[in-house]
């Protein structure tokens, strides 16, 4: 699937993502994963695919969080757990470099 199709899918999903994330079969495993990670207050955390920030509810207050996501729509401001942590959000909207031009030169 192309990056533009992925972005479009998450743009549509952003409106209902928070509701779906609260379903027990999604929320319980997510909570267990963060509990097992043992993150402590004041630690720095990188959340790749942070989405709407649902994972922040599972982090202790004072955690320093950098969240990145492919979809700017998923990063749209929302109320809730973001206030508990020091957060910085990044959207991966910059073009990525293409594949190398050819095989590496022989040494």
C-alpha positions as CSV (number, residue, x, y, z in Angstrom):
1,X,0.0,0.0,0.0
2,X,1.4,3.4,-0.9
3,X,2.2,6.1,1.7
4,X,-0.6,8.4,0.3
5,X,-3.2,5.6,0.7
6,X,-2.1,4.9,4.2
7,X,-2.4,8.6,5.1
8,X,-5.8,8.8,3.5
9,X,-6.9,5.7,5.5
10,X,-5.8,7.2,8.8
11,X,-7.3,10.6,7.9
12,X,-10.7,8.9,7.6
13,X,-10.1,6.8,10.7
14,X,-9.0,9.7,12.9
15,X,-12.6,10.7,13.7
16,X,-13.5,7.4,15.3
17,X,-10.1,6.1,16.4
18,X,-10.5,7.2,20.0
19,X,-13.8,5.4,20.3
20,X,-12.3,2.2,18.9
21,X,-9.3,2.4,21.1
22,X,-11.5,2.1,24.2
23,X,-12.9,-1.3,23.2
24,X,-11.7,-3.9,25.7
25,X,-10.0,-6.1,23.2
26,X,-7.8,-3.2,22.1
27,X,-7.5,-1.3,25.4
28,X,-6.6,-4.2,27.7
29,X,-3.6,-5.5,25.8
30,X,-2.4,-1.9,25.3
31,X,-2.5,-1.3,29.1
32,X,-0.7,-4.6,29.8
33,X,2.1,-3.6,27.3
34,X,2.7,-0.3,29.0
35,X,2.6,-1.9,32.5
36,X,5.2,-4.4,31.5
37,X,7.4,-1.6,30.1
38,X,7.9,-0.2,33.6
39,X,8.2,3.4,32.5
40,X,9.0,5.7,35.4
41,X,8.1,9.4,35.9
42,X,10.6,11.6,34.3
43,X,11.8,9.1,31.7
44,X,11.9,10.0,28.0
45,X,9.7,7.9,25.7
46,X,9.4,7.8,21.9
47,X,6.0,6.7,20.7
48,X,6.2,5.7,17.0
49,X,2.7,5.8,15.5
50,X,1.4,7.8,18.4
51,X,-1.9,8.4,16.7
52,X,-4.3,10.4,18.8
53,X,-2.3,10.0,22.0
54,X,-4.3,7.2,23.6
55,X,-1.1,5.6,24.9
56,X,-0.4,8.6,27.1
57,X,-3.1,7.5,29.5
58,X,-0.7,4.5,30.3
59,X,2.3,6.6,31.1
60,X,3.1,8.1,34.5
61,X,2.6,11.9,34.9
62,X,5.8,13.7,34.1
63,X,7.0,11.4,31.4
64,X,8.7,13.3,28.6
65,X,7.2,12.0,25.4
66,X,8.0,12.5,21.7
67,X,5.3,11.1,19.5
68,X,5.6,10.7,15.7
69,X,2.9,9.6,13.3
70,X,2.5,9.4,9.5
71,X,-0.9,11.1,9.6
72,X,-1.3,14.7,10.6
73,X,-5.0,14.1,11.1
74,X,-4.2,11.6,13.9
75,X,-2.1,14.2,15.6
76,X,-4.9,16.8,15.6
77,X,-5.2,18.4,19.1
78,X,-7.5,16.5,21.5
79,X,-8.2,16.9,25.2
80,X,-7.3,14.1,27.6
81,X,-4.1,12.4,28.6
82,X,-1.7,14.7,26.7
83,X,-1.8,17.1,29.7
84,X,-0.2,14.5,32.0
85,X,3.0,14.4,30.1
86,X,5.5,16.8,28.5
87,X,4.7,16.1,24.9
88,X,6.2,17.0,21.5
89,X,4.5,15.8,18.3
90,X,6.0,15.3,14.9
91,X,4.3,14.3,11.6
92,X,6.4,12.4,9.1
93,X,5.3,14.6,6.2
94,X,8.8,15.2,4.7
95,X,9.7,13.1,1.6
96,X,11.9,10.2,2.4
97,X,15.0,9.6,0.3
98,X,14.6,7.0,-2.4
99,X,16.6,3.8,-2.7
100,X,20.3,4.0,-3.4
101,X,21.4,4.8,-6.9
102,X,23.2,1.5,-7.3
103,X,25.3,-1.1,-5.5
104,X,28.0,0.1,-3.2
105,X,31.4,0.6,-4.7
106,X,33.9,-2.3,-4.3
107,X,36.6,-1.6,-1.8
